[in-house]
Amino acid sequence: MDVLTAAKAAPPSSPASSKTARWALWKNQPNLTDKQKATLASIQATNKPLYRAYLGCW
C-alpha cells in the first residue's frame, strides 16, 4: 500500500486526514519541521498502516 492510498483510507477523524498531514508525508524525514514531526508522531500513534507505508517509501 502506498502512502496516498493509505491516506485516502484513513478515517476522517484521524490526523492523517487533515490537509497539513500530507506535507509531512511528502517531505524527507531530515527536512521536517517540528510541527511536521509532531504530525508524523500523531499518525504513528493513530494510523499504523499509513505510517508503515510512509516508512516503506524512504
N, C-alpha and C positions, 0 to 999 in steps of 0.2 A: 504494500500500500504506500503510495507516495504522499507527501506532505499535504498537497492540495486536496486529495481525496479524503484524507483523514480530517482535514479542517472542515470540509463540507459535511462530514458525518458527525461532527461534534454537536452535542446538544446545545440549543440556543442559550441556555443559562450559563454555559461554561465560558471561561475567559478566552478560550480559543476561538470563539465565535465573534469576538469584538474585532473591529477593523484594525486596531493597533497591534493585535497579536500577529498579523501577517507580516509586519515589518520585522518583528523579532525572529520569525521563522525564515525569512528570506536572507537575513544577514549571517555572515560567518561569526562564530562564537567570539573570537578575539575583538571583533568590531562592535559588539553590543554595548549599548548604554546601560547604566544601572537600572533604569526603568524597564528596559527590554529584558535584562537578566531576571528581574522580578517577574515579568510576564511569563518567561520560559519556566521559571520555578513553579509558578501557578499552574501552567499547562502540565508540567511534570506531575504535580500532585493530583490534578483533577482529570486528566485525559491521557492515560498511559499510551494508547495506540498512536495518538498524534505525536507525542514526544518521542516514541520509539521510531516513528517514520522520520522525524526531524534528525535524529541521531544517525539513521541509516543513510541520509543524504551527505553527511560530512564524514 
